[in-house]
Amino acid sequence: MRHHWPTLPCFELPPHWRQRAIKHRWFALYKRRRGTLTKSGMAGNLSSTAGPITSSLSKLQSLNGLFAIYKKQGPTSADVLNTLKETLLREAGVQNTNSRKRKKQCLKMGHGGTLDSAASGVLVVGVGNGTKMLSTMLTGSKKYVAVGELGKATDTLDSTGTVIMEKEFEHITRLDMEEKLKAFTGDIMQVPPLFSALKKDGQRLSVLLKKGHQVEAKPARPVTVYSLTLQEFKPPLFTLDF
């Protein structure tokens, strides 16, 4: 189900995300205040002439920098970016704001990294010349919290897929889980799942699979997992922090 944003999104982060983001100095967070955008964090060279976004298209186009949006579960990262762009252009008085058309776009905007539609979290957005900073700003480590369920396996390796296998799990203890997690900590080789944002011939592997195409797994790639802890263990559910 696609998330329906209000007419003007409120770009607000939970306190613990906001503090973490400010600490790492990689975003400029905007808030909605009576139809205006005001700065509460800074990264890059962000124009101070933003003012009310309805003032003019030229002021909107003068923005250069980064900011963060908290993406809820439901929409894809592209959905959030397109909704944001359409809203800003509409408030600036631009008609026929179809942000999905790549030709003659009057507002340059992109996002760094991709969050699955089923995931929620911080999505870093670049505006203007800030789009060139996205790859640099996202080279650091990232933090995740994931909830898993014992005894079930799906065809997509996540909660959105169809259950293809079920097994008993009552014999698994917290100590068993913590011991297994050690094998996934440090420098490891990881095979990307087929249902992912990785692409082949310009199309996502997950999209090709849904269309019935045969897709080969990508080769294993090096990954560094700095820490992997079992935050909560309440079978069949468990929570990982990494």
Residue frames relative to the residue before (quaternion, step in Angstrom):
aa qw qx qy qz dx dy dz
M 1.0000 0.0000 0.0000 0.0000 0.00 0.00 0.00
R 0.3799 -0.7385 0.5130 0.2169 3.54 -0.83 0.97
H 0.4285 -0.7045 0.5074 0.2502 3.53 -0.98 0.90
H 0.2617 -0.7685 0.5656 0.1449 3.58 -0.88 0.94
W 0.2691 -0.7745 0.5570 0.1319 3.55 -0.55 1.22
P 0.5274 -0.5806 0.4894 0.3811 3.60 -1.19 0.36
T 0.7430 -0.4051 0.2739 0.4570 3.58 -1.29 0.17
L 0.7843 0.0745 -0.0374 0.6147 3.56 0.98 -0.84
P 0.3495 -0.7702 0.4874 0.2169 3.62 -0.33 1.20
C 0.3170 -0.7089 0.5958 0.2051 3.53 -1.19 0.62
F 0.2158 -0.8121 0.5321 0.1043 3.56 -0.34 1.23
E 0.2230 0.7900 -0.5226 0.2303 3.55 0.26 1.31
L 0.2098 -0.7743 0.5864 0.1125 3.56 -1.02 0.81
P 0.5630 -0.5581 0.4669 0.3919 3.58 -1.19 0.49
P 0.6643 -0.5455 0.3236 0.3956 3.64 -1.06 0.64
H 0.6921 0.4810 -0.3118 0.4386 3.61 0.86 -0.88
W 0.6311 0.4952 -0.3408 0.4903 3.62 1.11 -0.58
R 0.6526 0.5349 -0.3227 0.4288 3.57 0.93 -0.91
Q 0.6639 0.5023 -0.3106 0.4588 3.57 0.94 -0.87
R 0.6572 0.5118 -0.3146 0.4551 3.56 1.00 -0.83
A 0.6644 0.5130 -0.3027 0.4514 3.55 0.96 -0.88
I 0.6513 0.5058 -0.3199 0.4665 3.59 0.96 -0.86
K 0.6229 0.5615 -0.3333 0.4308 3.54 1.02 -0.82
H 0.7496 0.3822 -0.2147 0.4958 3.59 0.94 -0.84
R 0.3498 -0.8003 0.4498 0.1866 3.59 1.30 0.14
W 0.5157 0.6525 -0.4386 0.3405 3.58 0.81 0.89
F 0.7708 0.3092 -0.2265 0.5089 3.56 1.05 0.45
A 0.2359 -0.6986 0.6446 0.2019 3.49 -1.37 0.26
L 0.1769 -0.8229 0.5361 0.0642 3.57 -0.38 1.23
Y 0.2007 -0.7965 0.5630 0.0917 3.49 -0.87 0.99
K 0.1649 -0.7699 0.6080 0.1017 3.54 -1.16 0.61
R 0.4254 -0.6736 0.5346 0.2820 3.51 -1.19 0.52
R 0.0996 0.7825 -0.6075 0.0933 3.54 -0.76 1.05
R 0.8267 -0.2102 0.0910 0.5139 3.53 -0.29 1.30
G 0.7467 -0.4235 0.2208 0.4630 3.57 0.87 0.94
T 0.6654 0.4586 -0.3225 0.4929 3.60 1.20 0.22
L 0.3451 -0.7010 0.5787 0.2335 3.54 -1.30 0.33
T 0.0423 -0.8050 0.5917 -0.0017 3.56 -0.74 1.04
K 0.4857 -0.6842 0.4700 0.2738 3.56 -1.07 0.74
S 0.0228 -0.7871 0.6157 0.0274 3.58 -1.04 0.85
G 0.7626 0.1077 -0.1107 0.6281 3.58 1.30 0.10
M 0.1990 -0.8183 0.5328 0.0830 3.62 -1.01 0.63
A 0.1382 0.7348 -0.6604 0.0698 3.53 -1.13 0.76
G 0.7867 0.2240 -0.1864 0.5442 3.55 -0.87 0.90
N 0.5910 -0.5494 0.4461 0.3872 3.54 -1.30 -0.36
L 0.0030 -0.8300 0.5557 -0.0477 3.57 0.00 1.30
S 0.4779 -0.7040 0.4472 0.2758 3.54 -0.74 1.07
S 0.3685 -0.7341 0.5304 0.2096 3.56 -0.97 0.83
T 0.5970 0.5867 -0.3579 0.4138 3.59 1.26 -0.01
A 0.2817 0.8001 -0.4994 0.1764 3.59 1.25 0.29
G 0.0242 0.8464 -0.5320 -0.0017 3.56 0.79 -1.02
P 0.7515 -0.2945 0.2498 0.5349 3.59 -1.10 -0.51
I 0.4423 -0.7220 0.4582 0.2706 3.56 -0.75 0.99
T 0.6164 0.5464 -0.3524 0.4443 3.58 1.24 -0.22
S 0.4496 0.7248 -0.4406 0.2800 3.61 1.24 -0.19
S 0.7505 -0.2947 0.2129 0.5519 3.59 0.79 -0.96
L 0.6027 -0.5677 0.4237 0.3674 3.53 -1.24 0.46
S 0.6141 0.5733 -0.3541 0.4110 3.58 1.04 -0.72
K 0.6551 0.4940 -0.3191 0.4744 3.58 1.00 -0.75
L 0.6237 0.5317 -0.3359 0.4643 3.56 1.06 -0.72
Q 0.6891 0.4812 -0.2760 0.4662 3.57 0.97 -0.85
S 0.6151 0.5653 -0.3500 0.4237 3.60 1.21 -0.33
L 0.5060 0.6532 -0.4216 0.3735 3.60 1.26 -0.14
N 0.0679 0.7699 -0.6308 0.0689 3.56 -0.96 0.95
G 0.5465 0.6150 -0.4323 0.3691 3.58 -0.54 1.12
L 0.4997 -0.6338 0.5067 0.3030 3.52 -1.33 -0.37
F 0.0855 0.7598 -0.6444 -0.0124 3.53 -1.23 0.44
A 0.3939 -0.7327 0.5149 0.2070 3.57 -1.25 0.28
I 0.1444 -0.7584 0.6310 0.0760 3.53 -1.18 0.71
Y 0.3498 -0.7017 0.5742 0.2358 3.56 -1.05 0.75
K 0.1968 -0.8002 0.5600 0.0855 3.58 -0.43 1.23
K 0.2991 -0.7517 0.5618 0.1727 3.54 -0.82 1.02
Q 0.6370 -0.4999 0.4058 0.4238 3.56 -1.30 0.16
G 0.6221 0.5478 -0.4045 0.3862 3.56 -1.01 0.78
P 0.8018 0.2387 -0.1526 0.5261 3.61 0.31 -1.16
T 0.4828 -0.6175 0.5223 0.3359 3.55 -1.25 0.41
S 0.6640 -0.4780 0.3724 0.4382 3.57 -1.25 0.18
A 0.6398 0.5233 -0.3180 0.4644 3.57 1.06 -0.77
D 0.6094 0.5534 -0.3467 0.4496 3.59 1.05 -0.75
V 0.6652 0.5067 -0.2999 0.4592 3.56 0.91 -0.96
L 0.6695 0.5032 -0.2992 0.4573 3.57 0.91 -0.93
N 0.6796 0.4911 -0.2943 0.4588 3.59 0.89 -0.89
T 0.6408 0.5132 -0.3241 0.4701 3.59 1.02 -0.80
L 0.6380 0.5266 -0.3156 0.4647 3.57 1.01 -0.83
K 0.6820 0.4911 -0.2912 0.4569 3.57 0.85 -0.98
E 0.6581 0.5120 -0.3109 0.4561 3.58 0.92 -0.89
T 0.6524 0.5205 -0.3112 0.4546 3.57 1.02 -0.84
L 0.6686 0.5001 -0.3039 0.4588 3.58 0.88 -0.92
L 0.6747 0.4887 -0.2972 0.4665 3.59 0.91 -0.88
R 0.6462 0.5183 -0.3245 0.4566 3.56 1.00 -0.79
E 0.6609 0.4967 -0.2999 0.4760 3.58 0.99 -0.82
A 0.6668 0.4821 -0.2965 0.4847 3.58 1.21 -0.51
G 0.5966 -0.6170 0.3391 0.3853 3.57 1.29 0.07
V 0.4736 0.6664 -0.4523 0.3564 3.59 1.24 0.23
Q 0.2995 -0.7602 0.5535 0.1616 3.57 -0.85 0.98
N 0.8243 0.2102 -0.1731 0.4964 3.57 -1.29 0.46
T 0.1606 0.8310 -0.5098 0.1539 3.55 0.82 1.07
N 0.1325 0.7795 -0.5943 0.1473 3.57 0.31 1.23
S 0.2132 -0.8342 0.4990 0.0990 3.56 -0.03 1.33
R 0.5993 0.5893 -0.3657 0.3998 3.61 1.20 -0.28
K 0.5936 0.5344 -0.3698 0.4747 3.59 1.27 -0.18
R 0.3573 -0.7889 0.4669 0.1789 3.54 -0.50 1.22
K 0.6466 0.5400 -0.3325 0.4240 3.60 1.10 -0.61
K 0.8696 0.0858 -0.0750 0.4804 3.53 -1.17 0.76
Q 0.2481 0.7581 -0.5608 0.2218 3.58 0.86 0.92
C 0.2796 -0.7964 0.5174 0.1411 3.56 -0.77 1.02
L 0.7343 0.2870 -0.2186 0.5750 3.60 1.26 0.09
K 0.2305 -0.7910 0.5563 0.1085 3.55 -0.51 1.22
M 0.1698 0.7834 -0.5732 0.1698 3.56 -0.67 1.13
G 0.0672 0.7916 -0.6043 0.0608 3.57 -1.05 0.76
H 0.3122 -0.7402 0.5583 0.2070 3.56 -1.26 0.26
G 0.3613 -0.7296 0.5431 0.2054 3.54 -1.14 0.63
G 0.7941 0.1580 -0.1483 0.5678 3.57 -0.73 1.04
T 0.2401 -0.7690 0.5766 0.1360 3.56 -1.23 0.39
L 0.1888 -0.7536 0.6209 0.1048 3.54 -0.92 0.97
D 0.4873 -0.6522 0.4905 0.3107 3.58 -0.91 0.88
S 0.6316 -0.5498 0.3836 0.3895 3.57 -1.18 0.51
A 0.6816 0.4841 -0.2887 0.4665 3.60 1.09 -0.66
A 0.6513 0.5154 -0.3107 0.4622 3.59 1.27 -0.21
S 0.1968 -0.7367 0.6304 0.1455 3.53 -1.27 0.47
G 0.3479 0.7389 -0.5273 0.2343 3.57 -1.13 0.57
V 0.7054 -0.4601 0.3439 0.4154 3.52 -1.35 -0.16
L 0.0984 -0.7640 0.6371 0.0284 3.54 -0.90 1.05
V 0.2590 -0.7817 0.5529 0.1270 3.57 -0.61 1.18
V 0.1082 -0.8118 0.5738 0.0078 3.57 -0.73 1.12
G 0.1855 -0.7756 0.5958 0.0945 3.56 -1.01 0.88
V 0.1494 -0.7764 0.6087 0.0670 3.57 -1.05 0.85
G 0.8333 0.1107 -0.0980 0.5327 3.58 -0.95 0.84
N 0.8271 -0.1105 0.1183 0.5382 3.56 -0.82 -1.00
G 0.5143 0.6507 -0.4098 0.3797 3.57 1.24 -0.23
T 0.5547 0.6103 -0.3942 0.4056 3.59 1.19 -0.41
K 0.6307 0.5383 -0.3286 0.4522 3.57 1.19 -0.56
M 0.6602 0.5188 -0.2979 0.4541 3.59 1.25 -0.39
L 0.4785 0.7222 -0.4216 0.2679 3.59 1.21 -0.37
S 0.6823 0.4907 -0.3046 0.4483 3.59 0.82 -0.94
T 0.6552 0.5106 -0.3102 0.4624 3.59 1.05 -0.73
M 0.6933 0.5019 -0.2799 0.4348 3.56 0.92 -0.93
L 0.7367 0.4278 -0.2270 0.4720 3.58 1.13 -0.58
T 0.4293 0.7143 -0.4593 0.3075 3.59 1.20 0.36
G 0.5845 0.5986 -0.3743 0.3999 3.60 1.19 -0.28
S 0.6939 -0.4573 0.3478 0.4340 3.54 -1.32 -0.08
K 0.2444 -0.7558 0.5929 0.1323 3.57 -1.24 0.50
K 0.2618 -0.7703 0.5655 0.1354 3.56 -1.16 0.56
Y 0.0557 -0.8086 0.5855 -0.0152 3.55 -0.98 0.92
V 0.1382 -0.7221 0.6657 0.1277 3.51 -1.37 0.37
A 0.0086 -0.8189 0.5720 -0.0467 3.59 -0.71 1.08
V 0.2307 -0.7490 0.6075 0.1293 3.54 -1.15 0.74
G 0.0823 -0.8080 0.5833 0.0108 3.57 -0.83 1.05
E 0.2739 -0.7450 0.5836 0.1713 3.53 -1.31 0.30
L 0.3809 -0.7344 0.5220 0.2076 3.55 -0.79 1.05
G 0.7923 0.3813 -0.2452 0.4084 3.55 -1.24 0.49
K 0.7502 0.3282 -0.2060 0.5358 3.61 1.22 -0.04
A 0.0835 -0.7610 0.6410 0.0550 3.55 -1.21 0.66
T 0.1826 -0.7894 0.5791 0.0902 3.58 -1.00 0.84
D 0.6137 -0.5789 0.3944 0.3643 3.56 -1.23 0.40
T 0.7081 0.4161 -0.2583 0.5086 3.61 1.23 -0.30
L 0.4227 -0.7200 0.4394 0.3315 3.59 1.33 -0.10
D 0.7193 0.3210 -0.2754 0.5512 3.60 1.16 0.50
S 0.7284 -0.4702 0.2908 0.4047 3.57 -1.30 0.04
T 0.6116 0.5810 -0.3540 0.4039 3.62 1.20 -0.27
G 0.6372 0.5763 -0.3191 0.4000 3.58 1.22 -0.38
T 0.5899 -0.5473 0.4620 0.3730 3.52 -1.41 -0.10
V 0.4655 -0.6744 0.4967 0.2859 3.57 -0.91 0.91
I 0.0939 -0.8212 0.5627 0.0101 3.56 -0.67 1.15
M 0.7944 0.1271 -0.0780 0.5887 3.60 1.27 -0.16
E 0.0200 -0.7802 0.6251 0.0097 3.56 -1.09 0.77
K 0.0096 0.7976 -0.6017 0.0415 3.57 -0.98 0.89
E 0.6194 -0.5383 0.4181 0.3895 3.53 -1.33 0.35
F 0.1043 -0.8186 0.5638 0.0350 3.58 -1.04 0.74
E 0.4296 0.7478 -0.4390 0.2521 3.59 1.28 -0.15
H 0.6528 0.5353 -0.3168 0.4323 3.60 1.14 -0.56
I 0.5778 0.6006 -0.3762 0.4049 3.62 1.23 -0.30
T 0.1728 -0.7959 0.5764 0.0668 3.56 -0.84 1.03
R 0.6786 -0.4648 0.3669 0.4346 3.54 -1.28 0.14
L 0.6409 0.5250 -0.3245 0.4564 3.57 1.00 -0.80
D 0.6123 0.5435 -0.3476 0.4570 3.59 1.04 -0.74
M 0.6641 0.5091 -0.2988 0.4589 3.56 0.93 -0.92
E 0.6760 0.5006 -0.2962 0.4524 3.58 0.84 -0.96
E 0.6405 0.5184 -0.3269 0.4628 3.58 1.06 -0.69
K 0.6586 0.5095 -0.3060 0.4616 3.60 0.99 -0.80
L 0.6308 0.5683 -0.3353 0.4084 3.58 1.03 -0.77
K 0.5542 0.6270 -0.3909 0.3833 3.59 1.15 -0.52
A 0.6428 0.5406 -0.3231 0.4360 3.59 1.09 -0.67
F 0.7183 0.4128 -0.2405 0.5058 3.58 1.23 -0.35
T 0.5736 0.5735 -0.3739 0.4498 3.57 1.23 0.43
G 0.7254 0.3872 -0.3127 0.4755 3.56 -1.07 0.80
D 0.7156 -0.3778 0.3258 0.4889 3.57 -1.18 -0.65
I 0.0905 0.8071 -0.5704 0.1231 3.57 -0.44 1.24
M 0.4106 -0.6523 0.5648 0.2948 3.55 -1.34 0.19
Q 0.0833 -0.8227 0.5621 -0.0179 3.56 -0.73 1.10
V 0.2786 -0.7369 0.5936 0.1644 3.58 -0.92 0.96
P 0.3994 -0.7265 0.5003 0.2498 3.63 -0.57 1.10
P 0.4817 -0.6607 0.4807 0.3168 3.62 -0.94 0.76
L 0.5823 -0.5945 0.4228 0.3588 3.56 -1.15 0.61
F 0.6990 0.3925 -0.2617 0.5374 3.57 1.03 -0.75
S 0.3945 0.6891 -0.4965 0.3508 3.53 0.16 1.35
A 0.6458 -0.5273 0.3915 0.3894 3.55 -1.36 -0.02
L 0.4297 0.6927 -0.4733 0.3339 3.60 1.24 0.00
K 0.2668 -0.8051 0.5196 0.1037 3.54 -1.03 0.81
K 0.1063 -0.7368 0.6622 0.0849 3.50 -1.39 0.46
D 0.8320 -0.0363 -0.0377 0.5523 3.56 -0.68 1.15
G 0.7373 -0.4514 0.2221 0.4509 3.56 0.99 0.90
Q 0.6981 0.4231 -0.2731 0.5089 3.60 1.25 -0.04
R 0.5403 -0.6213 0.4540 0.3406 3.57 -1.08 0.73
L 0.5658 -0.6080 0.4367 0.3456 3.55 -1.08 0.77
S 0.6375 0.5419 -0.3321 0.4355 3.58 0.99 -0.81
V 0.6454 0.5127 -0.3165 0.4695 3.59 1.04 -0.76
L 0.6459 0.5185 -0.3172 0.4620 3.58 0.98 -0.84
L 0.6452 0.5230 -0.3218 0.4546 3.59 1.00 -0.82
K 0.6635 0.5085 -0.3040 0.4570 3.57 0.97 -0.87
K 0.6656 0.4840 -0.2951 0.4854 3.58 1.20 -0.52
G 0.5818 -0.6225 0.3545 0.3852 3.57 1.29 -0.02
H 0.4542 0.6907 -0.4509 0.3367 3.60 1.25 0.19
Q 0.4556 -0.6426 0.5369 0.3019 3.55 -1.23 0.52
V 0.0351 -0.8116 0.5824 -0.0295 3.56 -0.75 1.07
E 0.2915 -0.7532 0.5661 0.1653 3.54 -0.89 0.95
A 0.5422 -0.6257 0.4581 0.3234 3.53 -1.11 0.75
K 0.4800 -0.6436 0.5141 0.3018 3.54 -1.10 0.71
P 0.5748 -0.5955 0.4177 0.3749 3.62 -1.08 0.57
A 0.6186 -0.5521 0.4106 0.3794 3.54 -1.20 0.56
R 0.1345 -0.7915 0.5939 0.0528 3.54 -1.07 0.76
P 0.5546 -0.6249 0.4248 0.3486 3.60 -1.10 0.60
V 0.0125 -0.7832 0.6206 -0.0379 3.55 -0.97 0.93
T 0.2121 -0.7666 0.5927 0.1265 3.57 -1.04 0.77
V 0.0871 -0.7714 0.6302 0.0175 3.55 -0.72 1.13
Y 0.2981 -0.8075 0.4857 0.1521 3.57 -0.25 1.30
S 0.7857 -0.0868 0.0635 0.6091 3.58 1.06 -0.69
L 0.0114 -0.7753 0.6312 -0.0201 3.55 -1.13 0.70
T 0.0644 0.8288 -0.5454 0.1068 3.54 -0.26 1.28
L 0.4221 -0.6665 0.5575 0.2585 3.51 -1.23 0.65
Q 0.2302 -0.8264 0.5043 0.0989 3.53 -0.15 1.31
E 0.7995 -0.0278 0.0528 0.5977 3.57 1.01 -0.83
F 0.0734 -0.7963 0.6004 0.0057 3.57 -1.02 0.85
K 0.2184 0.7457 -0.5903 0.2187 3.55 -0.22 1.35
P 0.2504 -0.8221 0.4910 0.1426 3.57 0.32 1.30
P 0.5128 -0.1808 -0.8389 -0.0241 1.42 -1.97 1.57
L 0.6087 0.5794 -0.3583 0.4067 3.63 1.21 -0.13
F 0.0132 0.7675 -0.6409 -0.0020 3.54 -1.23 0.61
T 0.2594 -0.7704 0.5689 0.1248 3.55 -1.19 0.63
L 0.1637 -0.7903 0.5875 0.0589 3.56 -0.87 1.03
D 0.1483 -0.7537 0.6354 0.0787 3.53 -1.13 0.77
F 0.2008 0.7953 -0.5480 0.1642 3.59 -0.63 1.09
